Amino acid sequence: MTQVNMLEAKTNLSRLVEAIEQEIERKIIARNGQAVAKLVPIEKPAVEQRIGVAKGKFVVPDDIDRSNEDIAELFFTGDKR
């Protein structure tokens, strides 16, 4: 980690942030030679894959919709077969 003074950090903030985003380097910002802040990237949360997680795990039968009307009737009529 390299140290930059406050004036340099203010003058080159966009460049410093770009270097952080590209994970080139982390920076310490100093005032009067004393470290006062650390410029580091924010940890990005892991992206969970949800859609397609079961792809290839099972085969959907061609007649999967065969009982849709019977099932809908159970929901709407309260029939407890």
BAKOLLO-456807 format. One line per field, with one value per atom (N, C-alpha, C, CB): residue in three letters; x, z, y. Coordinates in steps of 0.02 Angstrom, whole numbers, padded with zeros to 5 digits, m for minus. Glycine has a CB too. Layout:
BEGIN
code ALA	...
xx X	...
zz Z	...
yy Y	...
# end
This chain:
BEGIN
code MET	MET	MET	MET	THR	THR	THR	THR	GLN	GLN	GLN	GLN	VAL	VAL	VAL	VAL	ASN	ASN	ASN	ASN	MET	MET	MET	MET	LEU	LEU	LEU	LEU	GLU	GLU	GLU	GLU	ALA	ALA	ALA	ALA	LYS	LYS	LYS	LYS	THR	THR	THR	THR	ASN	ASN	ASN	ASN	LEU	LEU	LEU	LEU	SER	SER	SER	SER	ARG	ARG	ARG	ARG	LEU	LEU	LEU	LEU	VAL	VAL	VAL	VAL	GLU	GLU	GLU	GLU	ALA	ALA	ALA	ALA	ILE	ILE	ILE	ILE	GLU	GLU	GLU	GLU	GLN	GLN	GLN	GLN	GLU	GLU	GLU	GLU	ILE	ILE	ILE	ILE	GLU	GLU	GLU	GLU	ARG	ARG	ARG	ARG	LYS	LYS	LYS	LYS	ILE	ILE	ILE	ILE	ILE	ILE	ILE	ILE	ALA	ALA	ALA	ALA	ARG	ARG	ARG	ARG	ASN	ASN	ASN	ASN	GLY	GLY	GLY	GLY	GLN	GLN	GLN	GLN	ALA	ALA	ALA	ALA	VAL	VAL	VAL	VAL	ALA	ALA	ALA	ALA	LYS	LYS	LYS	LYS	LEU	LEU	LEU	LEU	VAL	VAL	VAL	VAL	PRO	PRO	PRO	PRO	ILE	ILE	ILE	ILE	GLU	GLU	GLU	GLU	LYS	LYS	LYS	LYS	PRO	PRO	PRO	PRO	ALA	ALA	ALA	ALA	VAL	VAL	VAL	VAL	GLU	GLU	GLU	GLU	GLN	GLN	GLN	GLN	ARG	ARG	ARG	ARG	ILE	ILE	ILE	ILE	GLY	GLY	GLY	GLY	VAL	VAL	VAL	VAL	ALA	ALA	ALA	ALA	LYS	LYS	LYS	LYS	GLY	GLY	GLY	GLY	LYS	LYS	LYS	LYS	PHE	PHE	PHE	PHE	VAL	VAL	VAL	VAL	VAL	VAL	VAL	VAL	PRO	PRO	PRO	PRO	ASP	ASP	ASP	ASP	ASP	ASP	ASP	ASP	ILE	ILE	ILE	ILE	ASP	ASP	ASP	ASP	ARG	ARG	ARG	ARG	SER	SER	SER	SER	ASN	ASN	ASN	ASN	GLU	GLU	GLU	GLU	ASP	ASP	ASP	ASP	ILE	ILE	ILE	ILE	ALA	ALA	ALA	ALA	GLU	GLU	GLU	GLU	LEU	LEU	LEU	LEU	PHE	PHE	PHE	PHE	PHE	PHE	PHE	PHE	THR	THR	THR	THR	GLY	GLY	GLY	GLY	ASP	ASP	ASP	ASP	LYS	LYS	LYS	LYS	ARG	ARG	ARG	ARG
xx 00042	00000	00044	m00048	00028	00066	00027	00084	00064	00033	00033	00071	m00023	m00028	m00052	m00077	m00030	m00053	m00123	m00004	m00154	m00223	m00232	m00246	m00188	m00193	m00190	m00137	m00143	m00136	m00200	m00074	m00227	m00288	m00346	m00304	m00353	m00407	m00398	m00410	m00337	m00323	m00334	m00252	m00315	m00316	m00366	m00247	m00420	m00466	m00493	m00524	m00514	m00542	m00490	m00569	m00428	m00374	m00361	m00310	m00361	m00350	m00406	m00346	m00468	m00525	m00522	m00592	m00503	m00496	m00445	m00477	m00389	m00337	m00364	m00274	m00404	m00434	m00484	m00470	m00526	m00575	m00542	m00618	m00486	m00450	m00404	m00410	m00408	m00369	m00295	m00392	m00272	m00201	m00165	m00189	m00194	m00160	m00209	m00102	m00195	m00232	m00192	m00246	m00226	m00193	m00208	m00213	m00160	m00169	m00166	m00115	m00214	m00215	m00189	m00288	m00143	m00111	m00123	m00035	m00126	m00129	m00070	m00199	m00029	00031	00076	00013	00080	00124	00096	00188	00036	00006	m00051	m00021	m00050	m00103	m00170	m00087	m00220	m00286	m00343	m00302	m00330	m00383	m00351	m00430	m00390	m00367	m00418	m00358	m00394	m00437	m00431	m00418	m00484	m00484	m00548	m00477	m00548	m00609	m00662	m00594	m00725	m00780	m00787	m00847	m00795	m00805	m00871	m00802	m00869	m00931	m00961	m00917	m01027	m01059	m01058	m01131	m01052	m01053	m01122	m01035	m01123	m01186	m01209	m01178	m01269	m01297	m01333	m01344	m01317	m01352	m01416	m01308	m01472	m01535	m01569	m01581	m01575	m01610	m01566	m01630	m01593	m01556	m01514	m01513	m01522	m01480	m01493	m01490	m01552	m01568	m01565	m01637	m01539	m01535	m01496	m01503	m01527	m01495	m01500	m01424	m01532	m01537	m01596	m01543	m01646	m01704	m01737	m01755	m01782	m01817	m01890	m01810	m01915	m01986	m02026	m01996	m02076	m02116	m02157	m02162	m02171	m02210	m02281	m02213	m02309	m02378	m02381	m02413	m02334	m02331	m02394	m02270	m02424	m02483	m02549	m02485	m02545	m02604	m02654	m02583	m02633	m02678	m02691	m02650	m02672	m02680	m02752	m02657	m02800	m02870	m02893	m02915	m02873	m02892	m02861	m02869	m02800	m02766	m02798	m02690	m02812	m02845	m02912	m02853	m02948	m03014	m03007	m03048	m02956	m02944	m02933	m02884	m02899	m02885	m02948	m02831	m02987	m03043	m03107	m03054	m03116	m03178	m03169	m03203	m03109	m03098	m03111	m03141	m03117	m03130	m03071	m03142	m03083	m03029	m03035	m03031	m03013	m03019	m02984	m02994
zz 00000	00000	00000	00060	m00044	m00046	m00012	m00118	00010	00046	00002	00112	00001	m00035	00014	m00096	00003	00049	00028	00049	00073	00063	m00001	00123	m00015	m00075	m00138	m00076	m00139	m00197	m00204	m00189	m00148	m00150	m00177	m00080	m00155	m00180	m00255	m00141	m00275	m00345	m00391	m00351	m00369	m00412	m00389	m00415	m00356	m00327	m00379	m00294	m00437	m00487	m00510	m00547	m00517	m00537	m00482	m00553	m00419	m00363	m00360	m00297	m00367	m00364	m00422	m00366	m00480	m00538	m00524	m00601	m00494	m00477	m00426	m00449	m00380	m00330	m00364	m00274	m00408	m00443	m00484	m00489	m00514	m00555	m00513	m00609	m00447	m00399	m00413	m00399	m00437	m00449	m00383	m00497	m00341	m00279	m00229	m00293	m00165	m00112	m00089	m00052	m00064	m00046	00026	m00093	00057	00123	00112	00175	00140	00133	00199	00117	00192	00251	00254	00250	00316	00328	00372	00362	00348	00384	00400	00449	00352	00360	00403	00389	00432	00474	00435	00541	00433	00399	00434	00398	00394	00423	00391	00415	00331	00297	00250	00258	00237	00191	00134	00228	00074	00015	m00011	m00041	m00002	m00022	m00060	00040	m00102	m00139	m00092	m00195	m00110	m00072	m00094	m00084	m00045	m00061	m00096	00004	m00154	m00191	m00167	m00268	m00154	m00131	m00187	m00109	m00167	m00216	m00249	m00182	m00313	m00350	m00350	m00422	m00324	m00324	m00389	m00264	m00420	m00481	m00460	m00526	m00482	m00463	m00524	m00431	m00577	m00636	m00672	m00684	m00684	m00720	m00676	m00770	m00610	m00567	m00574	m00495	m00597	m00605	m00678	m00578	m00721	m00792	m00802	m00832	m00838	m00852	m00796	m00867	m00740	m00682	m00688	m00618	m00727	m00735	m00802	m00677	m00822	m00886	m00872	m00928	m00904	m00897	m00946	m00909	m00921	m00967	m01014	m00927	m01072	m01123	m01099	m01187	m01055	m01033	m00964	m01031	m00949	m00883	m00868	m00878	m00919	m00909	m00911	m00961	m00915	m00923	m00866	m00926	m00805	m00747	m00723	m00691	m00761	m00738	m00719	m00792	m00759	m00744	m00680	m00802	m00670	m00609	m00547	m00613	m00553	m00496	m00482	m00511	m00534	m00525	m00491	m00593	m00509	m00479	m00404	m00513	m00384	m00313	m00275	m00303	m00305	m00271	m00266	m00308	m00321	m00323	m00294	m00393	m00290	m00264	m00193	m00310	m00171	m00105	m00100	m00056	m00157	m00160	m00129	m00232	m00080	m00048	m00067	00029	m00125	m00152	m00110	m00221
yy m00058	00000	00062	00000	00107	00169	00224	00188	00274	00329	00391	00343	00427	00490	00543	00484	00605	00658	00681	00717	00719	00740	00781	00781	00827	00868	00825	00921	00778	00733	00690	00687	00667	00626	00666	00599	00729	00772	00787	00838	00800	00817	00758	00843	00698	00639	00586	00608	00607	00558	00509	00594	00533	00487	00437	00526	00458	00412	00360	00451	00383	00337	00285	00376	00308	00262	00212	00301	00235	00190	00135	00230	00154	00105	00054	00139	00078	00033	m00014	00074	00013	m00028	m00083	00015	m00067	m00116	m00160	m00081	m00151	m00190	m00186	m00262	m00128	m00119	m00107	m00060	m00065	m00047	m00017	00002	m00026	00006	00066	m00043	00117	00179	00198	00235	00230	00261	00336	00237	00372	00445	00474	00472	00521	00550	00625	00536	00650	00722	00739	00743	00785	00805	00746	00841	00699	00641	00585	00663	00594	00542	00508	00573	00443	00405	00418	00329	00436	00450	00409	00523	00382	00344	00293	00390	00241	00189	00184	00120	00185	00179	00107	00232	00068	m00003	m00018	m00050	m00070	m00087	m00116	m00137	m00106	m00135	m00208	m00095	m00251	m00322	m00332	m00365	m00363	m00375	m00441	m00377	m00440	m00502	m00555	m00488	m00617	m00671	m00674	m00739	m00682	m00686	m00758	m00659	m00768	m00836	m00849	m00845	m00904	m00923	m00958	m00968	m00932	m00963	m00994	m00912	m00957	m00982	m01033	m00924	m01090	m01141	m01187	m01109	m01182	m01223	m01298	m01203	m01316	m01387	m01410	m01401	m01367	m01383	m01449	m01326	m01496	m01559	m01610	m01548	m01593	m01638	m01686	m01598	m01667	m01710	m01697	m01700	m01741	m01735	m01719	m01801	m01668	m01649	m01691	m01572	m01728	m01770	m01727	m01817	m01754	m01718	m01703	m01758	m01745	m01735	m01701	m01802	m01659	m01627	m01586	m01583	m01558	m01516	m01555	m01462	m01620	m01662	m01652	m01736	m01642	m01639	m01568	m01679	m01518	m01449	m01432	m01401	m01452	m01435	m01469	m01456	m01532	m01568	m01535	m01642	m01514	m01482	m01414	m01474	m01375	m01310	m01319	m01275	m01369	m01382	m01395	m01442	m01431	m01443	m01378	m01490	m01331	m01267	m01224	m01230	m01223	m01176	m01203	m01155	m01268	m01295	m01322	m01351	m01331	m01357	m01431	m01321	m01465	m01537	m01573	m01561	m01617	m01655	m01728	m01647	m01744	m01812	m01862	m01816
# end
